[in-house]
Amino acid sequence: QVQLQESGPGLVKPSQTLSLACTVSGASITMNHYAWSWIRQPPGKGLECMGAIRYDGSTYYSPSLKSRTSISRDTSKNQFSLQLNSVTPEDTAVYYCAAGTGYWGQGTQVTVSS
């Protein structure tokens, strides 16, 4: 069974970079044909797909976040990561990593505040 676990700081200051990692077990991020995605949910709002990295390393980004977002991977750790630059309080959300549509991490709260 595929399991995902998000990790990273829970508090980020405005204008700084939000960095999260997702550790995957039960599947290889280089062999399984999932889209390894980052999804967020701001308080009181719906889910937003931020982007994904595929098994071959190619990436997709939401057009609305593309200029601030980078998704990369560390195949030696079977991890993929999210960087979101120049954050504002509007980036406060629960951040999830996911494999395809069927497997999700538990989510991690990130608050942007000074």
N, C-alpha and C positions, 0 to 999 in steps of 0.2 A: 504494500500500500504506500502511496506517495504521501509524504509528510513534509510540510514546509514550516519554517520558523523564522519570523522577522526579528531583527535585532538592530539597535541603534539608540541614539539619545532621544529622550522624550521631550526635551525642551531645546528649542533653537531660537536664537535672537534674530530679529528682523535684519534683512540684507545678507545674512549668512547663508551657508549651504547646508541643506538637509541631506544627510547620508544614511541610508539604510541598507542592510544586507539581508538576504534570504538564504538560509541553509536548507538544502533539499536532501531528503533521504528516501530510499525506496525507488529511486529512478535517477537516471543520469541526464543532466541538462544538455549533454552533447549527443545523446543517442535517442532519447524519447522525443517523438514529434509533437511535443506540446509547445504552445506559446507560453513562455515563462513571463508572467505579467506582474505589473504593479497597478494596484487599484486603490483609490482612496474614497473616504466618505466624510465630508465636512459635517459638523454638527447640524442636524435638522435638514440635511440635504441628501440627495441620492448618491449612488455609486458612480464614480468617474474612473474610467480606464485611462491610465496615464501613458502606458506604453508597454512594450514587451520585447524580449529577446528570444529568438528562435533557436532551435537545436544547432543550426549552422552558424550562429553568431550574428545573423542579420537582425536588425532592430526596426521597430515601429514606434512612433511617438504620436500622441494626440496632437493635432494641429494647434490646439489652444495652449499647449504646454511645451511644444517642441523647442522653442528658443531657450528654455530654462532647464530642460531635462536631459539626463544622460543615463542610459542603462548599460551595464557592462557585466562581465562574468569572470569568475576565477574557477577554471575547470579543475584545478588541483584540489580545491575545497568543495567542489560541487555547489557553488554559491553563485547567485547573481545579485547585483546591487543597483541601487537607485541613488542618483544625485539630483537634487533640485536646487538650483541657484537662486540667489536674490529673493529669498522667501519673505513673505508678508504675513500678517495675522490671518489673511484669507486662506493660507495654506495649512492652517490648523485642521487636523483631520485624523481619523483612524486610517492607517496605511496597511494594506494587505498585499501579500504576494500570493500568486496563484499559478497553478499548472493547468492549462486549458480552462475548462469551465467547471471541472469536477472536484478540484483539490485546492483548498485555500489554507493559508496560515490563519492563526487566531487573531491576527491584527495587532498593531501597536499604535498607541496614541502618541501623536506628535503635536506639541503646542508651540506656536511661534509667538514669542512674547519677550519684551525686554525686561 
